[in-house]
Amino acid sequence: MLLAGRKALITGAAGNLGRAIAERFAAEGCAVWIADLNGPAAAAAAESLNRRGYRAEAVVMDVTDEESVKQAFAAIDALDILVNNAGRTRGGFVEHVSLQEWNDILNVNLTSVFLCSKYAMPLLSRSEAPAIVSISSINALRVNPGFPAYAAAKRGILALTEQLAIEGAQYRIRANCVSPGWTPSEAKQRERENDAGFNIDRDCYPLGRLGLPEDVANAVLFLASDLSAFVNGVNLPVDGGMTLLATTGLIRPDLRKRWRKGVYKLEAEE
Ligand SMILES: NC(=O)c1ccc[n+]([C@@H]2O[C@H](COP(=O)([O-])OP(=O)(O)OC[C@H]3O[C@@H](n4cnc5c(N)ncnc54)[C@H](O)[C@@H]3O)[C@@H](O)[C@H]2O)c1
């Protein structure tokens, strides 16, 4: 088991990706703290893991509130892994975004990574195999008009990860991040199978499908475990190659259609 005997705190672990990460870690022998603003959902997620013989505990925590973060880490005796996963998005062009909305998005996605890392580091520095993994987004890597605050926050995570990687190295703390593409739950993807808008989105993913929470959880597991013992300060996109599309002719839907049929090169040469 890749995380036998280790302890991890995962923020936003009552949600879609966080829960998948907690499940994956628990199955690898890790004790997990399910830290979330949503207490009942965190308790249910922890209970579901404990019922199956895993070790999980719910922690109610607001990642935007320094006192709440401080208290949550003060109650912990030992920690090997911090996963900064809590976050949310909200759309709107710059001229329609209020300062309050801007600050809210920056706080929950980026300031949270600073706060949780700050209070986790003293604990992590006492671990034999400490790691921080933060969840960014493909919105940090390519422009998605209408998400200025989210993009700024998620790209900020890339910069902060590099800082943490070098500052933490003195304690052997590795810091890396994962940038998922659009990753709805499997049930949501099945629900929208015949929805035209959904299929246009899916067509933007070269592997012909969207990501699944398990895809993200596996990447986080890699960066949290000894499998990546010499990987520090990187961003790992988990998007089936989606962000690469912007650098190819395949950004054009007509060329993409030809490529899927296997005639792209031939017609492009004509
Ligand atoms: N799902 C995707 O398509 C996708 C793609 C790229 C990046 N991401 C990122 O992955 C992370 C998880 O996304 P998700 O899809 O699981 O979202 P989700 O909404 O399903 O889960 C987010 C969880 O974070 C919790 N949360 C929100 N604010 C909080 C706060 N202030 N303090 C503590 N917990 C808080 C929520 O209660 C929820 O349980 C986010 O950072 C998101 O930006 C998601």
The ligand as an ORCA input file, in Angstrom:
! r2SCAN-3c Opt
* xyz 0 1
  N     -14.625     19.322    -10.828
  C     -13.994     19.982    -11.779
  O     -14.399     19.968    -12.944
  C     -12.751     20.767    -11.435
  C     -11.893     21.126    -12.474
  C     -10.728     21.838    -12.168
  C     -10.444     22.173    -10.861
  N     -11.319     21.833     -9.865
  C     -10.978     22.214     -8.498
  O     -11.022     21.048     -7.700
  C     -11.415     21.378     -6.373
  C     -12.604     20.522     -5.965
  O     -13.668     20.741     -6.884
  P     -15.005     19.874     -6.849
  O     -15.456     19.728     -8.245
  O     -14.807     18.669     -6.022
  O     -15.985     20.878     -6.104
  P     -17.170     20.559     -5.081
  O     -18.006     21.792     -5.054
  O     -17.818     19.266     -5.408
  O     -16.409     20.401     -3.689
  C     -15.794     21.476     -3.061
  C     -15.859     21.235     -1.571
  O     -15.188     22.343     -0.946
  C     -15.953     22.735      0.181
  N     -15.692     24.131      0.503
  C     -16.111     25.233     -0.180
  N     -15.720     26.342      0.460
  C     -15.027     25.954      1.557
  C     -14.387     26.632      2.622
  N     -14.400     27.965      2.683
  N     -13.782     25.898      3.565
  C     -13.770     24.547      3.519
  N     -14.382     23.849      2.551
  C     -15.002     24.536      1.586
  C     -17.398     22.488     -0.219
  O     -18.239     22.373      0.919
  C     -17.276     21.206     -1.039
  O     -17.466     20.058     -0.215
  C     -11.685     22.873     -6.388
  O     -10.544     23.558     -5.957
  C     -11.954     23.162     -7.851
  O     -11.676     24.501     -8.179
  C     -12.463     21.136    -10.126
*
